Amino acid sequence: MTNPMDDRRAVSVTVTGRVQGVWYRGWTVEQARARQLDGWVRNREDGSVEALFAGHGSDVDAMLDACWQGPANAIVINVKVSEAADPGLSGFDQRPTV
């Protein structure tokens, strides 16, 4: 029997550009939950948005592609991705700015 956790991937993401004040975090929560991802998103004091996405590899990849687009008023310059520790089945939420 195949373990559903075998296909999981977790990544840490930093998105730069005009990504604060344009509903990027709220959009990210909606998009991640629609893909049944676990993790979180938050603003950073340097103007970027940071997130952790975990879930099935194809869903994580789809979320990373979506991050380049963002909500309507966002202007994404870069999406930096690095592998991360899987937080487990934690749901997806918005965290306070750091």
Backbone as ProteinMPNN parsed JSONL, in Angstrom:
{"seq_chain_A": "MTNPMDDRRAVSVTVTGRVQGVWYRGWTVEQARARQLDGWVRNREDGSVEALFAGHGSDVDAMLDACWQGPANAIVINVKVSEAADPGLSGFDQRPTV", "coords_chain_A": {"N_chain_A": [[0.844, -1.187, 0.0], [0.544, 2.236, -0.795], [1.984, 5.004, 0.807], [0.394, 8.052, 1.504], [1.916, 10.203, 2.271], [4.282, 9.971, 0.977], [4.499, 11.333, -1.448], [4.793, 13.931, -0.75], [5.999, 17.296, -0.62], [7.918, 20.012, 0.595], [8.38, 23.498, 0.634], [10.135, 26.557, 1.136], [9.368, 29.915, 0.519], [10.142, 33.08, -0.857], [8.735, 36.008, -1.896], [9.161, 38.735, -3.972], [8.705, 42.187, -4.961], [5.945, 44.245, -5.905], [4.168, 43.347, -3.545], [2.983, 43.696, -1.126], [0.201, 45.199, 0.466], [-1.535, 44.684, -1.563], [-3.207, 42.578, -1.283], [-1.897, 40.145, -1.337], [-1.226, 38.192, 0.62], [-3.787, 37.279, 1.554], [-4.823, 36.282, -0.841], [-2.954, 34.267, -1.269], [-3.523, 32.51, 0.862], [-6.123, 31.655, 0.099], [-5.526, 30.396, -2.387], [-3.684, 28.402, -1.631], [-5.181, 26.86, 0.197], [-7.173, 25.958, -1.549], [-5.713, 24.183, -3.007], [-5.248, 22.313, -1.134], [-3.001, 22.563, 0.54], [-0.547, 22.577, 3.17], [0.824, 24.822, 5.624], [1.974, 28.232, 5.762], [1.707, 31.877, 5.433], [3.214, 35.102, 5.394], [3.808, 38.65, 5.793], [6.91, 40.404, 5.4], [9.097, 42.67, 7.064], [10.82, 43.842, 5.244], [9.369, 44.264, 2.97], [8.807, 42.091, 1.41], [7.042, 38.953, 0.799], [6.694, 36.034, 2.649], [6.489, 32.494, 2.58], [5.477, 29.142, 3.435], [5.005, 26.19, 1.848], [3.46, 23.039, 1.753], [2.742, 19.803, 0.607], [1.218, 17.575, -1.792], [3.507, 16.944, -4.402], [2.863, 17.878, -7.057], [0.833, 19.717, -6.518], [2.165, 21.588, -4.941], [4.01, 22.511, -6.85], [2.195, 23.681, -8.67], [1.235, 25.755, -7.06], [3.56, 27.259, -6.734], [3.931, 28.143, -9.363], [1.638, 29.749, -9.558], [2.282, 31.736, -7.724], [3.968, 33.446, -9.087], [2.216, 34.959, -10.537], [0.182, 36.001, -8.77], [-2.26, 38.105, -6.988], [-4.536, 40.433, -8.657], [-3.444, 43.163, -8.498], [-0.8, 42.859, -7.881], [2.731, 42.99, -8.51], [4.993, 40.889, -9.354], [8.379, 40.338, -8.887], [10.332, 38.458, -8.242], [10.459, 35.009, -7.274], [11.736, 33.264, -4.878], [12.818, 30.063, -4.127], [13.292, 27.436, -1.811], [14.075, 24.186, -0.566], [12.318, 22.789, 2.242], [11.581, 21.85, 5.688], [8.938, 19.601, 6.241], [5.887, 20.661, 7.587], [3.93, 18.941, 8.332], [0.503, 17.789, 8.614], [-1.006, 20.473, 8.901], [-2.804, 22.4, 8.084], [-3.482, 25.601, 6.452], [-2.427, 28.86, 7.064], [-2.473, 32.42, 7.835], [0.142, 34.407, 9.01], [1.487, 36.751, 11.492], [3.295, 39.756, 10.589], [6.844, 39.772, 10.222]], "CA_chain_A": [[0.0, 0.0, 0.0], [1.329, 3.457, -0.914], [1.789, 6.007, 1.854], [0.097, 9.342, 0.877], [2.936, 11.178, 2.645], [5.458, 9.758, 0.129], [4.527, 12.301, -2.543], [4.802, 15.297, -0.204], [7.153, 18.183, -0.795], [7.768, 21.264, 1.341], [9.289, 24.539, 0.174], [10.083, 27.902, 1.69], [9.286, 30.824, -0.618], [10.165, 34.523, -0.629], [8.223, 36.683, -3.091], [9.496, 40.161, -3.953], [8.045, 43.046, -5.94], [4.847, 44.941, -5.227], [3.414, 42.21, -3.011], [2.315, 44.088, 0.111], [-0.83, 46.199, 0.215], [-2.278, 44.296, -2.762], [-3.945, 41.381, -0.897], [-1.139, 38.951, -1.708], [-1.363, 37.155, 1.664], [-5.136, 36.714, 1.51], [-4.885, 35.503, -2.079], [-2.139, 33.066, -1.061], [-4.292, 31.611, 1.724], [-7.176, 31.061, -0.728], [-4.927, 29.511, -3.382], [-3.076, 27.246, -0.952], [-6.255, 26.014, 0.72], [-7.829, 25.322, -2.699], [-4.827, 23.084, -3.408], [-5.122, 21.473, 0.064], [-1.628, 22.637, 1.031], [-0.286, 22.944, 4.554], [1.862, 25.829, 5.748], [1.617, 29.574, 6.214], [2.194, 33.02, 4.67], [3.313, 36.322, 6.203], [4.598, 39.773, 5.282], [8.179, 40.681, 6.067], [9.324, 44.113, 7.18], [11.57, 44.337, 4.086], [8.449, 44.451, 1.853], [8.558, 40.82, 0.717], [6.096, 38.018, 1.393], [7.341, 34.746, 2.895], [5.508, 31.423, 2.748], [5.893, 27.739, 3.48], [3.992, 25.348, 1.215], [3.725, 21.608, 1.849], [1.649, 18.997, 0.093], [1.602, 16.747, -2.937], [4.467, 17.648, -5.241], [2.235, 18.589, -8.184], [0.089, 20.852, -5.971], [3.173, 22.587, -4.555], [4.503, 23.098, -8.096], [1.145, 24.56, -9.195], [1.21, 26.944, -6.212], [4.736, 28.065, -7.074], [3.615, 28.816, -10.63], [0.645, 30.785, -9.271], [2.938, 32.826, -6.986], [4.531, 34.393, -10.058], [1.122, 35.817, -10.998], [-0.378, 36.708, -7.624], [-3.55, 38.765, -7.203], [-4.581, 41.382, -9.778], [-2.62, 44.368, -8.379], [0.59, 42.524, -7.539], [3.77, 42.95, -9.538], [5.984, 39.967, -8.805], [9.698, 40.438, -9.512], [11.062, 37.212, -8.051], [9.959, 33.991, -6.348], [12.893, 32.465, -4.466], [12.328, 28.807, -3.56], [14.261, 26.495, -1.263], [13.437, 23.049, 0.093], [12.078, 23.062, 3.66], [11.038, 20.747, 6.486], [7.489, 19.467, 6.127], [5.231, 20.92, 8.87], [2.89, 17.946, 8.578], [-0.867, 18.157, 8.269], [-1.265, 21.598, 9.81], [-3.672, 23.407, 7.481], [-2.757, 26.748, 5.911], [-2.895, 30.086, 7.703], [-1.744, 33.689, 7.686], [0.861, 34.745, 10.243], [1.836, 38.167, 11.63], [4.496, 40.284, 9.946], [8.126, 39.673, 10.953]], "C_chain_A": [[0.891, 1.253, 0.0], [0.967, 4.441, 0.196], [1.518, 7.355, 1.188], [1.126, 10.417, 1.225], [4.174, 11.062, 1.754], [5.603, 10.81, -0.955], [4.613, 13.742, -2.039], [6.13, 16.003, -0.432], [6.876, 19.431, 0.024], [8.814, 22.248, 0.859], [9.053, 25.829, 0.942], [10.191, 28.865, 0.514], [9.377, 32.265, -0.131], [9.792, 35.202, -1.938], [8.531, 38.17, -2.951], [8.828, 40.879, -5.116], [7.006, 43.874, -5.207], [3.885, 43.855, -4.744], [2.803, 42.492, -1.64], [1.34, 45.207, -0.217], [-1.66, 45.898, -1.023], [-3.057, 43.001, -2.54], [-3.224, 40.098, -1.28], [-1.291, 37.841, -0.666], [-2.725, 36.493, 1.626], [-5.339, 35.834, 0.289], [-4.123, 34.183, -1.913], [-2.876, 32.049, -0.195], [-5.372, 30.908, 0.894], [-6.61, 30.022, -1.7], [-4.36, 28.243, -2.743], [-4.148, 26.309, -0.41], [-6.985, 25.296, -0.412], [-7.023, 24.122, -3.197], [-4.573, 22.102, -2.262], [-3.681, 21.409, 0.57], [-1.61, 22.972, 2.51], [0.789, 24.02, 4.555], [1.316, 27.166, 6.201], [2.181, 30.624, 5.258], [2.244, 34.221, 5.603], [4.081, 37.392, 5.435], [5.897, 39.853, 6.053], [8.401, 42.185, 6.064], [10.094, 44.686, 5.999], [10.694, 44.513, 2.84], [8.154, 43.184, 1.073], [7.451, 40.045, 1.425], [6.816, 36.68, 1.49], [6.259, 33.697, 3.108], [6.198, 30.078, 2.859], [4.731, 26.939, 2.908], [4.403, 23.894, 1.353], [2.502, 20.856, 1.362], [2.148, 18.114, -1.024], [2.47, 17.573, -3.874], [3.84, 18.449, -6.362], [1.442, 19.805, -7.703], [1.035, 21.961, -5.529], [3.699, 23.276, -5.816], [3.484, 24.062, -8.701], [1.063, 25.85, -8.386], [2.391, 27.846, -6.519], [4.52, 28.801, -8.384], [2.652, 29.97, -10.392], [1.274, 31.982, -8.557], [3.551, 33.863, -7.913], [3.471, 35.366, -10.568], [0.582, 36.661, -9.848], [-1.736, 37.307, -7.926], [-3.411, 39.886, -8.242], [-3.611, 42.559, -9.669], [-1.164, 44.105, -8.012], [1.486, 42.631, -8.769], [4.911, 42.131, -8.948], [7.277, 40.094, -9.604], [10.444, 39.119, -9.399], [10.327, 36.306, -7.059], [11.145, 33.079, -6.053], [12.392, 31.247, -3.704], [13.48, 27.99, -3.004], [13.488, 25.372, -0.57], [13.344, 23.33, 1.599], [11.592, 21.795, 4.365], [9.516, 20.761, 6.38], [6.848, 19.71, 7.492], [4.178, 19.879, 9.229], [1.526, 18.487, 8.209], [-1.348, 19.235, 9.217], [-2.293, 22.58, 9.305], [-2.84, 24.563, 6.966], [-3.319, 28.018, 6.519], [-1.989, 31.274, 7.418], [-1.128, 34.03, 9.028], [1.164, 36.247, 10.294], [3.152, 38.504, 10.923], [5.712, 40.096, 10.847], [9.162, 40.557, 10.312]], "O_chain_A": [[1.884, 1.307, 0.726], [-0.208, 4.674, 0.48], [2.331, 7.787, 0.371], [1.202, 11.439, 0.542], [5.027, 11.951, 1.766], [6.722, 11.146, -1.342], [4.515, 14.677, -2.833], [7.205, 15.402, -0.437], [5.729, 19.861, 0.137], [9.982, 21.898, 0.691], [7.932, 26.147, 1.34], [11.007, 28.663, -0.385], [8.77, 32.63, 0.876], [10.445, 35.001, -2.962], [8.204, 38.788, -1.938], [8.44, 40.269, -6.112], [7.165, 44.171, -4.023], [2.927, 43.496, -5.429], [2.17, 41.612, -1.055], [1.612, 46.056, -1.066], [-2.409, 46.756, -1.489], [-3.521, 42.389, -3.501], [-3.864, 39.074, -1.521], [-1.465, 36.676, -1.026], [-2.814, 35.266, 1.662], [-5.953, 34.77, 0.373], [-4.579, 33.128, -2.353], [-2.854, 30.854, -0.49], [-5.517, 29.688, 0.982], [-7.138, 28.917, -1.822], [-4.543, 27.142, -3.264], [-4.032, 25.091, -0.546], [-7.378, 24.141, -0.252], [-7.581, 23.169, -3.74], [-3.78, 21.171, -2.401], [-3.198, 20.352, 0.975], [-2.546, 23.575, 3.034], [1.572, 24.127, 3.61], [0.325, 27.235, 6.928], [3.008, 30.324, 4.397], [1.413, 34.347, 6.502], [4.889, 37.094, 4.555], [5.983, 39.427, 7.205], [7.942, 42.886, 5.162], [10.038, 45.893, 5.763], [11.198, 44.868, 1.775], [7.327, 43.202, 0.161], [6.988, 40.428, 2.5], [7.465, 36.242, 0.54], [5.235, 33.969, 3.735], [7.341, 29.903, 2.437], [3.611, 27.0, 3.417], [5.557, 23.545, 1.103], [1.367, 21.225, 1.665], [3.353, 17.924, -1.188], [2.202, 18.752, -4.111], [4.239, 19.588, -6.601], [1.382, 20.817, -8.401], [0.742, 23.141, -5.72], [3.819, 24.501, -5.843], [3.851, 25.131, -9.188], [0.847, 26.922, -8.951], [2.244, 29.068, -6.56], [4.89, 29.97, -8.502], [2.824, 31.05, -10.958], [0.847, 33.118, -8.762], [3.642, 35.037, -7.555], [3.798, 36.477, -10.986], [0.53, 37.887, -9.941], [-2.308, 37.057, -8.987], [-2.303, 40.235, -8.648], [-3.001, 42.926, -10.674], [-0.385, 45.044, -7.852], [1.06, 42.396, -9.9], [5.695, 42.629, -8.14], [7.28, 39.975, -10.829], [11.113, 38.699, -10.343], [9.665, 36.777, -6.134], [11.512, 32.233, -6.868], [11.631, 31.38, -2.746], [14.523, 27.861, -3.645], [12.39, 25.584, -0.055], [14.191, 24.026, 2.158], [11.24, 20.805, 3.724], [8.892, 21.821, 6.426], [7.212, 19.047, 8.463], [3.597, 19.931, 10.314], [1.416, 19.528, 7.562], [-2.015, 18.952, 10.212], [-2.638, 23.519, 10.023], [-1.611, 24.515, 7.036], [-4.53, 28.241, 6.502], [-0.906, 31.146, 6.848], [-1.791, 33.954, 10.062], [1.106, 36.933, 9.274], [3.998, 37.638, 10.698], [5.628, 40.238, 12.067], [10.3, 40.613, 10.778]]}, "name": "protein", "num_of_chains": 1, "seq": "MTNPMDDRRAVSVTVTGRVQGVWYRGWTVEQARARQLDGWVRNREDGSVEALFAGHGSDVDAMLDACWQGPANAIVINVKVSEAADPGLSGFDQRPTV"}
